[in-house]
Structure formats: structure tokens, C-alpha cells
Amino acid sequence: MFNFSTPNIIAGILFGIIGFVAFSYGKKMELWKPMSIGLALMGYSWLVPNIWANWIVGILLCVLLWFHHGE
């Protein structure tokens, strides 16, 4: 089930860090959208075994975070 290839590990670390920062920001500002997107960024890479899907989902979640970070 798990694919421990180098691109998946890099994606997991990169998007996990972005997710942690988004979650911390949302918690500090009491905003639920950045908190939930941050949790999704931290956890989705465990559920997506395909390398391309992993990167695409991470980028889409980051774009979603960009548009909903201050609402």
C-alpha cells in the first residue's frame, strides 16, 4: 500500500511542513479553513500511493489554501 520512493517522501515532507504551518496559522487566528486544509496537507500523503497523484493533490491543496487563508 505504501510507496516509499524518493519523490513520495519529498512530497510528504514538503506538504507536511506547509500543512503544519497552515494549521498553526489557522489555530492562532481561529480560522477553520486553514486548519482543515493544513490537516489535509499533513495526512493525505499517507493515503495516496501514486507519485503523480501525490504531487497533484498536494499542489491543489496548496492552491486551495492560497485562496482561503484569510477568510
Phi, psi and omega in degrees: 000316183271140179245103184267050176275162183301314178298325178290322178293317178297316179298317180298317180291313182298308182286335174293320178294315178299318179296320179296317179295318179295318178296316179297318178297313180297323179291319181293319182270359181058047177246126185280333182293310177295329178295314182290321177293323177297318176296320178296318178296325180286334188249342187293329186294341176285339186259348184249106183277339183282134183298311182293319179296323179299312180291320181294315179297318179297317179293319178295321177293325177292321176296317177299319178297321180300319183277342183239025184283334185243011182268000000 
